[in-house]
Amino acid sequence: MKRPLGLLVHNWPLKLGAVAFATFLYAGLIVSSSAELFKGIVPIETSGLSSSVTILSDLGAVREIRYFAPEDLGLRVDSSSFRATVDLSSVEPTGGRTSVAVRVTAVDQRIQILDYEPRQITVQLDAVISRTVPIRAVFGPIPTDLDVGEPELSVTETTVEGPASIVSRVVEAQARITLDASGIDINRVVDLLPVDAAGEPLDLGDLAPATVRVRLAIFTDRQTRSLPVRPVVVGTPAVGFEVASVSVDPLVVSIEGDADNIAPLQFADTAPVTITGASSKVTVETPLALPDGVLAPGLATVRVTITLRPITATRTFNAGLILVGARADRVYTLSTDRVLVTIGGPVADLDRLSGSVLVLTLDVSGLDAGTHEVSVGANLVTGLTLIGASPNPVSVTIDLIATPVPSPNPSPTPSAAP
């Protein structure tokens, strides 16, 4: 009896493990026999990706998922039933390739994921950088009997942004133009194309700006002329100001174009320079406003200087008079207490003066008794000038104030003897 029992319990942990493993295999067999296989496309999404990092590689998709779902639930399984993700938070954006694990989950928790392919993918991350590069107009072969001028660009630089491994190779952004035999001048907006040192386009879509306006004069009979520069000034300065002078540097420019285009020109006009609301000198750098097909080689802008000055005028006011330096022991009599006065200066200052009480002065300091002719004076703000007054001078009569003589005290009356 003991011997059979001994045989039964001998190495019992190993025997118990074997039973558990067999049970597990049996359960797996049962589950696998009822498992479903989904063959479709579940795009792989990312998590933990910073905005300063970009993905260079294609993440692809999970195309095969083995799952178990209870039959009595009647679930409809398609691509939207699963979600495939990769966590990129720990991947360094060096431009190199790194293997990361794919995680597949079921949207409906009643679905159990058993297996899927692929379980890992290779990703390539890179840092996002930006840099400024020059813009250059590039055009193909020039048709016979045609000549072209220097291209004019609305902007000369653009900012490229993208993966560091690509942005670092960009040397310029090209505006590529095709010339035809029509001889028609080009004036249009052109897309910019980032290129490397060999002139090969780079797959980089983020440019700011992404386009440039290109003006290109095409000549059939190129000629040159020198024309005086004419500044074009528009707008009205601030109230009370006017244009004193307008100057331009340089005074003369050399232009080129077909003979028919430049023959009618007498001046090289500037682009409009506005002085609306200005009250001081205006100095700007502005381009020339030349007709299409006419260029000023090597000249981007000219300097225009507009000098402003206050508008001056004269006005007549009725003003009162006050004495300056009068003494308390004198009596002053004026031939008039008001005068008509003419004041000159900026209109704005005269406008402000019109609304105030204007008082002029008569300086009587140090004058003795008698009649004196005293000139009218004015204490005016800077910029205003006393032009004249009427009457001027004004007669001032000065009298002394009489000092009263004290009366003597009466003598006391002697009293009678008793």
DACOR-V238617 format. One record per helix or strand of 3 or more residues. SS is the DSSP state (helix for helix, strand for strand). FROM is the first residue (numbers start at 0). TO is the last residue. If there is no record, write none. Layout:
SS FROM TO
SS FROM TO
This chain:
helix 1 8
helix 11 33
strand 35 46
strand 52 54
strand 60 67
helix 70 72
helix 78 80
strand 81 86
strand 93 100
strand 102 105
strand 111 116
strand 119 138
strand 156 162
helix 163 166
strand 171 176
strand 185 194
strand 205 207
strand 210 215
strand 221 229
strand 240 248
strand 251 257
helix 258 261
strand 266 269
strand 281 285
strand 301 309
strand 311 323
strand 329 333
strand 337 345
helix 346 353
strand 358 362
strand 369 373
strand 384 389
strand 393 399
